[in-house]
Amino acid sequence: MKKIGELNLESLTQEEYKDFRNREAVRAIVVDEDGKVALVHVGRDNYYKIPGGGIDKGEDKIEALKRECMEEAGVHIKENPIELGYIFEAKRSWEMTQKSYCYIAEVEGEKKEPEYTSAEQRQDFSFQWISVDEAIELMKSNIPDDIALQYMARRDLMFMEAYKNSQKVILVDAVNTFVDKETGMFQEMYELLEQYPNKKIVLTNADDDQMNKFGLNDLPYEVFTLKHNPNKPDPVYFETMLRHFDLKADGVIYFEHNKDAVKSAQSVGITTYHYDPETKDLEALRDFIENNL
């Protein structure tokens, strides 16, 4: 699982925390059929968190995740939740280091009442289904003063923001970028893109004959084309594409080899990177993706 970040609010050095006890925990961005997420409110201390907690003895991560989702959100989750990433914490106040592993979990079946533990009831736990943007705003606006509680509030805010970024769509230029006219799909680029859970859409100008000629119908991602009416250097292409998929410009990122098409995409507000098909610099492409998701 990839690392999202670290929380070291007390500026501890490795030497200072190397002998602390270690703890592992799981967290979940629980998503319902309407795309809303489960957000837990800790009423006693007035901060927000996502469902999750420590891994009990004898449990694996997914077993713990399922239990926590039922306890704190009242739902069963579908099999094979998607890995979002982990956060490392070093806490002097608890003399503990912790890795929290976060997953994107979809609701399966009916929603029930949470099964809060007695400790959670004493802390006045409650929860709601809410949009991601609303959840982030509530979490940002209610960071507690207590340093120990800040770890929980800030950590789960980092997870929620990472989830929002994971919902951005990666737009991929087709011919001369993702697809070579002679050799087909660029395998190394595909392997790079597969490191991100985000949806991918391949953009092309190709007509039906070109779709077949270059193997665009066989790509692993959905392909969008207007068949040269217009081509990508015309901003209308990108405006039409966004409407077609019901996307907003700030909800996508794009990489493209044609400089005029780059300018066209940028003109409608799409964050766009010019990919050089001669150098095939995948590290630079990785940096672009990492810096904009």
TORMAR-867579 format. One record per residue (C-alpha): chain; residue in three letters; x, y, z. Coordinates in steps of 0.02 Angstrom, whole numbers, plus 50000, padded with zeros to 5 digits. Example, Ala and Ser with C-alpha at 12.3 -4.5 7.8 and 13.67 -1.06 7.14 Angstrom:
2
@c:A, r:ALA, px:50615, py:49775, pz:50390
@c:A, r:SER, px:50684, py:49947, pz:50357
// end
This chain:
293
@c:A, r:MET, px:50000, py:50000, pz:50000
@c:A, r:LYS, px:50068, py:50171, pz:49954
@c:A, r:LYS, px:50113, py:50299, pz:50085
@c:A, r:ILE, px:50002, py:50454, pz:50089
@c:A, r:GLY, px:50102, py:50549, pz:50220
@c:A, r:GLU, px:50163, py:50565, pz:50398
@c:A, r:LEU, px:50098, py:50650, pz:50555
@c:A, r:ASN, px:50232, py:50702, pz:50677
@c:A, r:LEU, px:50152, py:50850, pz:50765
@c:A, r:GLU, px:50281, py:50850, pz:50905
@c:A, r:SER, px:50431, py:50850, pz:50786
@c:A, r:LEU, px:50505, py:50690, pz:50854
@c:A, r:THR, px:50664, py:50619, pz:50782
@c:A, r:GLN, px:50681, py:50435, pz:50735
@c:A, r:GLU, px:50798, py:50415, pz:50882
@c:A, r:GLU, px:50663, py:50481, pz:50999
@c:A, r:TYR, px:50526, py:50364, pz:50938
@c:A, r:LYS, px:50624, py:50209, pz:50889
@c:A, r:ASP, px:50581, py:50121, pz:51053
@c:A, r:PHE, px:50397, py:50170, pz:51056
@c:A, r:ARG, px:50269, py:50030, pz:51045
@c:A, r:ASN, px:50199, py:50002, pz:50871
@c:A, r:ARG, px:50014, py:49993, pz:50826
@c:A, r:GLU, px:49924, py:49954, pz:50664
@c:A, r:ALA, px:49748, py:50013, pz:50623
@c:A, r:VAL, px:49626, py:50018, pz:50478
@c:A, r:ARG, px:49518, py:50162, pz:50417
@c:A, r:ALA, px:49381, py:50168, pz:50286
@c:A, r:ILE, px:49308, py:50294, pz:50167
@c:A, r:VAL, px:49137, py:50212, pz:50165
@c:A, r:VAL, px:49038, py:50260, pz:50009
@c:A, r:ASP, px:48852, py:50230, pz:49984
@c:A, r:GLU, px:48756, py:50210, pz:49820
@c:A, r:ASP, px:48732, py:50399, pz:49808
@c:A, r:GLY, px:48918, py:50433, pz:49822
@c:A, r:LYS, px:48903, py:50501, pz:49998
@c:A, r:VAL, px:49030, py:50455, pz:50132
@c:A, r:ALA, px:49007, py:50404, pz:50314
@c:A, r:LEU, px:49073, py:50536, pz:50434
@c:A, r:VAL, px:49081, py:50504, pz:50620
@c:A, r:HIS, px:49061, py:50648, pz:50744
@c:A, r:VAL, px:49142, py:50631, pz:50915
@c:A, r:GLY, px:49024, py:50743, pz:51012
@c:A, r:ARG, px:49119, py:50749, pz:51177
@c:A, r:ASP, px:49272, py:50829, pz:51095
@c:A, r:ASN, px:49185, py:50900, pz:50941
@c:A, r:TYR, px:49290, py:50832, pz:50799
@c:A, r:TYR, px:49256, py:50721, pz:50649
@c:A, r:LYS, px:49332, py:50557, pz:50596
@c:A, r:ILE, px:49306, py:50415, pz:50473
@c:A, r:PRO, px:49258, py:50238, pz:50527
@c:A, r:GLY, px:49406, py:50137, pz:50586
@c:A, r:GLY, px:49511, py:50077, pz:50730
@c:A, r:GLY, px:49642, py:49955, pz:50789
@c:A, r:ILE, px:49667, py:49780, pz:50721
@c:A, r:ASP, px:49619, py:49654, pz:50854
@c:A, r:LYS, px:49725, py:49501, pz:50891
@c:A, r:GLY, px:49691, py:49365, pz:50763
@c:A, r:GLU, px:49615, py:49485, pz:50635
@c:A, r:ASP, px:49687, py:49530, pz:50466
@c:A, r:LYS, px:49663, py:49705, pz:50397
@c:A, r:ILE, px:49506, py:49668, pz:50297
@c:A, r:GLU, px:49422, py:49576, pz:50441
@c:A, r:ALA, px:49457, py:49725, pz:50553
@c:A, r:LEU, px:49393, py:49843, pz:50420
@c:A, r:LYS, px:49228, py:49750, pz:50403
@c:A, r:ARG, px:49205, py:49749, pz:50592
@c:A, r:GLU, px:49242, py:49935, pz:50610
@c:A, r:CYS, px:49123, py:49981, pz:50468
@c:A, r:MET, px:48982, py:49888, pz:50554
@c:A, r:GLU, px:49023, py:49959, pz:50726
@c:A, r:GLU, px:49042, py:50141, pz:50673
@c:A, r:ALA, px:48936, py:50158, pz:50514
@c:A, r:GLY, px:48811, py:50015, pz:50530
@c:A, r:VAL, px:48850, py:49940, pz:50360
@c:A, r:HIS, px:48922, py:49786, pz:50279
@c:A, r:ILE, px:49048, py:49825, pz:50143
@c:A, r:LYS, px:49079, py:49742, pz:49976
@c:A, r:GLU, px:49221, py:49620, pz:49952
@c:A, r:ASN, px:49391, py:49682, pz:49892
@c:A, r:PRO, px:49392, py:49862, pz:49955
@c:A, r:ILE, px:49514, py:49973, pz:49861
@c:A, r:GLU, px:49677, py:50022, pz:49944
@c:A, r:LEU, px:49690, py:50211, pz:49966
@c:A, r:GLY, px:49855, py:50222, pz:50063
@c:A, r:TYR, px:49929, py:50229, pz:50236
@c:A, r:ILE, px:49985, py:50366, pz:50356
@c:A, r:PHE, px:50126, py:50348, pz:50482
@c:A, r:GLU, px:50109, py:50435, pz:50651
@c:A, r:ALA, px:50236, py:50463, pz:50790
@c:A, r:LYS, px:50155, py:50515, pz:50955
@c:A, r:ARG, px:50254, py:50566, pz:51108
@c:A, r:SER, px:50096, py:50586, pz:51210
@c:A, r:TRP, px:50057, py:50401, pz:51189
@c:A, r:GLU, px:50238, py:50342, pz:51165
@c:A, r:MET, px:50175, py:50255, pz:51009
@c:A, r:THR, px:50202, py:50246, pz:50823
@c:A, r:GLN, px:50056, py:50196, pz:50715
@c:A, r:LYS, px:50020, py:50148, pz:50536
@c:A, r:SER, px:49840, py:50176, pz:50483
@c:A, r:TYR, px:49791, py:50084, pz:50323
@c:A, r:CYS, px:49646, py:50163, pz:50231
@c:A, r:TYR, px:49528, py:50081, pz:50106
@c:A, r:ILE, px:49387, py:50140, pz:49995
@c:A, r:ALA, px:49239, py:50030, pz:50043
@c:A, r:GLU, px:49070, py:50024, pz:49957
@c:A, r:VAL, px:48911, py:49987, pz:50055
@c:A, r:GLU, px:48830, py:49819, pz:50025
@c:A, r:GLY, px:48650, py:49789, pz:50076
@c:A, r:GLU, px:48544, py:49892, pz:50193
@c:A, r:LYS, px:48608, py:50023, pz:50313
@c:A, r:LYS, px:48584, py:49987, pz:50498
@c:A, r:GLU, px:48616, py:50079, pz:50660
@c:A, r:PRO, px:48799, py:50081, pz:50714
@c:A, r:GLU, px:48855, py:49963, pz:50852
@c:A, r:TYR, px:48958, py:50083, pz:50956
@c:A, r:THR, px:49063, py:50014, pz:51097
@c:A, r:SER, px:49034, py:50078, pz:51273
@c:A, r:ALA, px:49188, py:50189, pz:51258
@c:A, r:GLU, px:49123, py:50263, pz:51096
@c:A, r:GLN, px:48953, py:50292, pz:51175
@c:A, r:ARG, px:49037, py:50387, pz:51317
@c:A, r:GLN, px:49123, py:50495, pz:51187
@c:A, r:ASP, px:48952, py:50530, pz:51109
@c:A, r:PHE, px:48986, py:50454, pz:50938
@c:A, r:SER, px:48861, py:50489, pz:50799
@c:A, r:PHE, px:48874, py:50487, pz:50611
@c:A, r:GLN, px:48798, py:50550, pz:50450
@c:A, r:TRP, px:48804, py:50518, pz:50263
@c:A, r:ILE, px:48873, py:50673, pz:50179
@c:A, r:SER, px:48959, py:50732, pz:50020
@c:A, r:VAL, px:49148, py:50728, pz:50013
@c:A, r:ASP, px:49163, py:50917, pz:50001
@c:A, r:GLU, px:49047, py:50942, pz:50150
@c:A, r:ALA, px:49145, py:50813, pz:50249
@c:A, r:ILE, px:49310, py:50900, pz:50214
@c:A, r:GLU, px:49238, py:51068, pz:50266
@c:A, r:LEU, px:49172, py:50999, pz:50431
@c:A, r:MET, px:49336, py:50911, pz:50468
@c:A, r:LYS, px:49439, py:51066, pz:50431
@c:A, r:SER, px:49327, py:51175, pz:50538
@c:A, r:ASN, px:49334, py:51064, pz:50692
@c:A, r:ILE, px:49516, py:51025, pz:50731
@c:A, r:PRO, px:49530, py:51004, pz:50922
@c:A, r:ASP, px:49661, py:51094, pz:51026
@c:A, r:ASP, px:49718, py:50938, pz:51116
@c:A, r:ILE, px:49873, py:50869, pz:51029
@c:A, r:ALA, px:49822, py:50687, pz:51051
@c:A, r:LEU, px:49653, py:50718, pz:50970
@c:A, r:GLN, px:49733, py:50820, pz:50832
@c:A, r:TYR, px:49821, py:50665, pz:50769
@c:A, r:MET, px:49655, py:50579, pz:50740
@c:A, r:ALA, px:49568, py:50729, pz:50664
@c:A, r:ARG, px:49710, py:50780, pz:50550
@c:A, r:ARG, px:49749, py:50602, pz:50497
@c:A, r:ASP, px:49571, py:50567, pz:50443
@c:A, r:LEU, px:49561, py:50736, pz:50355
@c:A, r:MET, px:49716, py:50684, pz:50256
@c:A, r:PHE, px:49628, py:50522, pz:50209
@c:A, r:MET, px:49470, py:50612, pz:50155
@c:A, r:GLU, px:49569, py:50734, pz:50047
@c:A, r:ALA, px:49666, py:50589, pz:49972
@c:A, r:TYR, px:49500, py:50505, pz:49930
@c:A, r:LYS, px:49435, py:50662, pz:49845
@c:A, r:ASN, px:49594, py:50670, pz:49741
@c:A, r:SER, px:49575, py:50485, pz:49698
@c:A, r:GLN, px:49409, py:50529, pz:49616
@c:A, r:LYS, px:49493, py:50642, pz:49489
@c:A, r:VAL, px:49491, py:50569, pz:49315
@c:A, r:ILE, px:49656, py:50546, pz:49222
@c:A, r:LEU, px:49634, py:50592, pz:49039
@c:A, r:VAL, px:49759, py:50504, pz:48927
@c:A, r:ASP, px:49812, py:50557, pz:48752
@c:A, r:ALA, px:49798, py:50410, pz:48632
@c:A, r:VAL, px:49907, py:50402, pz:48477
@c:A, r:ASN, px:50091, py:50453, pz:48499
@c:A, r:THR, px:50072, py:50447, pz:48689
@c:A, r:PHE, px:49981, py:50295, pz:48757
@c:A, r:VAL, px:49980, py:50207, pz:48589
@c:A, r:ASP, px:50123, py:50190, pz:48466
@c:A, r:LYS, px:50064, py:50178, pz:48285
@c:A, r:GLU, px:50181, py:50032, pz:48254
@c:A, r:THR, px:50194, py:49936, pz:48418
@c:A, r:GLY, px:50027, py:49970, pz:48502
@c:A, r:MET, px:49997, py:50013, pz:48685
@c:A, r:PHE, px:50146, py:50081, pz:48782
@c:A, r:GLN, px:50157, py:49947, pz:48917
@c:A, r:GLU, px:50268, py:50044, pz:49037
@c:A, r:MET, px:50147, py:50191, pz:49034
@c:A, r:TYR, px:50002, py:50073, pz:49067
@c:A, r:GLU, px:50094, py:50001, pz:49218
@c:A, r:LEU, px:50123, py:50178, pz:49283
@c:A, r:LEU, px:49939, py:50224, pz:49264
@c:A, r:GLU, px:49884, py:50064, pz:49351
@c:A, r:GLN, px:49970, py:50124, pz:49509
@c:A, r:TYR, px:49827, py:50249, pz:49532
@c:A, r:PRO, px:49648, py:50196, pz:49573
@c:A, r:ASN, px:49578, py:50343, pz:49475
@c:A, r:LYS, px:49467, py:50318, pz:49324
@c:A, r:LYS, px:49558, py:50339, pz:49159
@c:A, r:ILE, px:49485, py:50397, pz:48992
@c:A, r:VAL, px:49584, py:50395, pz:48830
@c:A, r:LEU, px:49556, py:50545, pz:48717
@c:A, r:THR, px:49581, py:50537, pz:48529
@c:A, r:ASN, px:49528, py:50621, pz:48366
@c:A, r:ALA, px:49517, py:50453, pz:48276
@c:A, r:ASP, px:49377, py:50404, pz:48158
@c:A, r:ASP, px:49312, py:50226, pz:48145
@c:A, r:ASP, px:49447, py:50169, pz:48024
@c:A, r:GLN, px:49585, py:50242, pz:48132
@c:A, r:MET, px:49509, py:50165, pz:48289
@c:A, r:ASN, px:49530, py:49994, pz:48209
@c:A, r:LYS, px:49698, py:50031, pz:48127
@c:A, r:PHE, px:49782, py:50085, pz:48288
@c:A, r:GLY, px:49694, py:49959, pz:48402
@c:A, r:LEU, px:49604, py:50092, pz:48502
@c:A, r:ASN, px:49451, py:49981, pz:48523
@c:A, r:ASP, px:49558, py:49857, pz:48620
@c:A, r:LEU, px:49628, py:49975, pz:48751
@c:A, r:PRO, px:49598, py:49937, pz:48936
@c:A, r:TYR, px:49515, py:50107, pz:48963
@c:A, r:GLU, px:49362, py:50193, pz:48892
@c:A, r:VAL, px:49400, py:50292, pz:48734
@c:A, r:PHE, px:49320, py:50458, pz:48685
@c:A, r:THR, px:49325, py:50531, pz:48509
@c:A, r:LEU, px:49231, py:50660, pz:48407
@c:A, r:LYS, px:49301, py:50586, pz:48244
@c:A, r:HIS, px:49387, py:50748, pz:48190
@c:A, r:ASN, px:49230, py:50852, pz:48218
@c:A, r:PRO, px:49316, py:50948, pz:48292
@c:A, r:ASN, px:49494, py:50895, pz:48334
@c:A, r:LYS, px:49576, py:50924, pz:48502
@c:A, r:PRO, px:49659, py:51092, pz:48459
@c:A, r:ASP, px:49481, py:51163, pz:48460
@c:A, r:PRO, px:49422, py:51196, pz:48640
@c:A, r:VAL, px:49249, py:51136, pz:48589
@c:A, r:TYR, px:49321, py:50960, pz:48590
@c:A, r:PHE, px:49360, py:50971, pz:48776
@c:A, r:GLU, px:49200, py:51063, pz:48820
@c:A, r:THR, px:49101, py:50924, pz:48734
@c:A, r:MET, px:49202, py:50788, pz:48820
@c:A, r:LEU, px:49171, py:50863, pz:48992
@c:A, r:ARG, px:48984, py:50874, pz:48960
@c:A, r:HIS, px:48979, py:50697, pz:48892
@c:A, r:PHE, px:49053, py:50624, pz:49052
@c:A, r:ASP, px:48971, py:50753, pz:49168
@c:A, r:LEU, px:49142, py:50810, pz:49227
@c:A, r:LYS, px:49211, py:50976, pz:49285
@c:A, r:ALA, px:49378, py:51045, pz:49228
@c:A, r:ASP, px:49448, py:51041, pz:49405
@c:A, r:GLY, px:49398, py:50857, pz:49419
@c:A, r:VAL, px:49518, py:50796, pz:49286
@c:A, r:ILE, px:49701, py:50802, pz:49238
@c:A, r:TYR, px:49770, py:50770, pz:49064
@c:A, r:PHE, px:49931, py:50733, pz:48973
@c:A, r:GLU, px:49948, py:50760, pz:48786
@c:A, r:HIS, px:50088, py:50761, pz:48655
@c:A, r:ASN, px:50016, py:50894, pz:48539
@c:A, r:LYS, px:50059, py:51070, pz:48600
@c:A, r:ASP, px:49907, py:51148, pz:48517
@c:A, r:ALA, px:49794, py:51021, pz:48602
@c:A, r:VAL, px:49881, py:51059, pz:48767
@c:A, r:LYS, px:49839, py:51243, pz:48748
@c:A, r:SER, px:49661, py:51200, pz:48699
@c:A, r:ALA, px:49633, py:51093, pz:48854
@c:A, r:GLN, px:49712, py:51225, pz:48966
@c:A, r:SER, px:49598, py:51358, pz:48892
@c:A, r:VAL, px:49445, py:51270, pz:48966
@c:A, r:GLY, px:49529, py:51252, pz:49136
@c:A, r:ILE, px:49599, py:51075, pz:49124
@c:A, r:THR, px:49767, py:51049, pz:49212
@c:A, r:THR, px:49870, py:50982, pz:49067
@c:A, r:TYR, px:50048, py:50918, pz:49045
@c:A, r:HIS, px:50142, py:50917, pz:48881
@c:A, r:TYR, px:50211, py:50742, pz:48858
@c:A, r:ASP, px:50361, py:50727, pz:48741
@c:A, r:PRO, px:50345, py:50566, pz:48638
@c:A, r:GLU, px:50529, py:50575, pz:48591
@c:A, r:THR, px:50599, py:50567, pz:48767
@c:A, r:LYS, px:50458, py:50461, pz:48842
@c:A, r:ASP, px:50501, py:50531, pz:49014
@c:A, r:LEU, px:50388, py:50429, pz:49127
@c:A, r:GLU, px:50467, py:50499, pz:49286
@c:A, r:ALA, px:50416, py:50675, pz:49235
@c:A, r:LEU, px:50243, py:50608, pz:49195
@c:A, r:ARG, px:50236, py:50524, pz:49366
@c:A, r:ASP, px:50283, py:50689, pz:49448
@c:A, r:PHE, px:50143, py:50778, pz:49355
@c:A, r:ILE, px:50015, py:50649, pz:49410
@c:A, r:GLU, px:50076, py:50645, pz:49590
@c:A, r:ASN, px:50077, py:50835, pz:49604
@c:A, r:ASN, px:49901, py:50855, pz:49535
@c:A, r:LEU, px:49802, py:50714, pz:49613
// end
